[in-house]
Amino acid sequence: MNQQIEKAAELIANCDALWIGAGAGMGVDSGLPDFRGNEGFWNAYPPYRHLGLSFYDLANPVWFNSHPRQAWGFYGHRLNLYRETQPHPGFKILSKWGRRKADGYFVFTSNVDGHFQQAGFDEDRIVECHGSIHHLQCSAPCGSDVWSSQSYSPKIDETTMQAALPLAHCKNCQRIARPNILMFSDWNWVDHRAELQLSRYEQWLADNHGNCVVLEFGAGTAVPTVRREAENVSGDLIRVNPREPEVRDGISFAMGALEFLQHVDDLLS
């Protein structure tokens, strides 16, 4: 393990650019719940066990039409949680490394928590491929507007997981608003914010011809968006995942993101 950590540190020290990929496992060290499997989700949200509702069931836009207080009970609780949770120190380590590179860094994350922005990463160097809970859109949608959720502070009854009225409304048509997140079976996601992020990302990839290290944290195979992208980027792949560390072409570490980052940073320092 020490030899592998030293190899990773050498690759990171000598590269010109960092590609940083993050899945749900990145937030576990910050204290965010692990939604892996129904049991993991129900341990985090016991009321949903009683209701027999899984994460997959709830992360569906249909609730904003059929039961909006239920929908905002689920997403409102997460919004409050992400606002209150501080990103773990590993984010600062990554930011420090990225800012020192000649060709900089780019973040590609499936997480909707906004923790890279909260930790000080450049807004123009982040792709949130599944959207952001910190932005809203019309649930219809009546148009392509996306706006900040900052003015909405949902109040949740944690016994029933219902949101109190008033709920967030569309600023244009006054229908129920929803998070600007790509949900399951979702045909109404307004994706222009994500598309703008992707265009900046693609330009960075096109401009960056240097030696790149691909750092992937906590990206599993159940929703493999980040994992697949990491494998397609040109560079030395380092996969950090305590449960699914398998890698075909690269090196991997069966540990959490924070543990890995602190080990490597100690060597680089």
Secondary structure, DSSP 4 states (H G I P E B T S, - for coil): -HHHHHHHHHHHHH-SEEEEEE-GGGGGGGT-----HHHHHHHH-HHHHHHT--HHHHSSTTHHHH-HHHHHHHHHHHHHHHHHPPPPTHHHHHHHHHHHSTT-EEEEE---S-HHHHTT--GGGEEETTEEEEEEEESS-SSS--EE-TT----EETTTTEEPSSPPB-TTT-SBEEEEE--TT-S----HHHHHHHHHHHHHHHH--S-EEEEEES--SSS-HHHHHHHHSSSEEEEE-SS----SSSEEESS-HHHHHHHHHHHH-
